[in-house]
Amino acid sequence: MRAAMNGFRIHIIPMLTGNGIVAMTAATMMSVMIFCNIPAGVIGGIISDKVKKNNLKWLMVTLFPLSLPDSYYFTRIPLLP
């Protein structure tokens, strides 16, 4: 998963600047995303260590809908002119 995100990270700033966002703002957005990703990985690892394997599946299923509003917002932004 982390390796797949690196491809996204490489291309996010040119994509944002291509959509009209100032390069400094795009770089700030990228740095906030990286800054938040590090503790999120640690917290996710701690939670997955504490939860039993069978319950982890249900935890992931119940937490997935929390990401849908965020996904909906970012898919409404046109990526290509």
DARASUL-V32675 format. One record per residue. N is the residue number from 0. RES is the residue in one small letter. SS is DSSP state (h for helix, s for strand, l for the rest). PHI is phi in degrees with one decimal (* if undefined). BURIAL is I if it has 24 or more other C-alpha atoms within 12 Angstrom, else O. Layout:
N|RES|SS|PHI|BURIAL, N|RES|SS|PHI|BURIAL
This chain:
0|m|l|*|O, 1|r|h|-63.9|O, 2|a|h|-66.5|O, 3|a|h|-67.5|O, 4|m|h|-70.4|O, 5|n|h|-64.8|O, 6|g|h|-62.9|O, 7|f|h|-66.0|O, 8|r|h|-65.2|O, 9|i|h|-65.6|O, 10|h|h|-99.9|O, 11|i|h|-70.8|I, 12|i|h|-68.0|I, 13|p|h|-62.3|O, 14|m|h|-66.2|O, 15|l|h|-67.4|I, 16|t|h|-68.1|O, 17|g|h|-67.8|O, 18|n|l|-90.0|O, 19|g|l|99.6|O, 20|i|l|-86.9|O, 21|v|l|-60.4|O, 22|a|h|-60.0|O, 23|m|h|-66.6|O, 24|t|h|-66.6|O, 25|a|h|-62.9|O, 26|a|h|-67.4|O, 27|t|h|-65.6|O, 28|m|h|-60.0|O, 29|m|h|-66.3|I, 30|s|h|-68.2|O, 31|v|h|-65.7|O, 32|m|h|-62.9|O, 33|i|h|-67.1|O, 34|f|h|-61.3|O, 35|c|h|-77.6|O, 36|n|h|-70.5|O, 37|i|h|-66.4|O, 38|p|h|-67.2|O, 39|a|h|-64.2|O, 40|g|h|-66.4|O, 41|v|h|-67.3|O, 42|i|h|-63.4|O, 43|g|h|-63.0|O, 44|g|h|-66.6|O, 45|i|h|-64.6|O, 46|i|h|-63.2|O, 47|s|h|-68.2|O, 48|d|h|-73.5|O, 49|k|h|-82.2|O, 50|v|l|-89.2|O, 51|k|l|-66.1|O, 52|k|h|-59.1|O, 53|n|h|-67.1|O, 54|n|h|-76.5|O, 55|l|h|-63.9|O, 56|k|h|-60.9|O, 57|w|h|-71.0|O, 58|l|h|-63.5|O, 59|m|h|-66.2|O, 60|v|h|-65.6|O, 61|t|h|-78.4|O, 62|l|h|-83.4|O, 63|f|h|-57.7|O, 64|p|h|-60.3|O, 65|l|h|-66.4|O, 66|s|h|-86.2|O, 67|l|h|-66.2|O, 68|p|h|-60.6|O, 69|d|h|-64.7|O, 70|s|h|-64.0|O, 71|y|h|-63.6|O, 72|y|h|-63.8|O, 73|f|h|-76.9|O, 74|t|h|-82.4|O, 75|r|l|-80.4|O, 76|i|l|-76.4|O, 77|p|l|-68.7|O, 78|l|l|-86.4|O, 79|l|l|-120.2|O, 80|p|l|-68.7|O
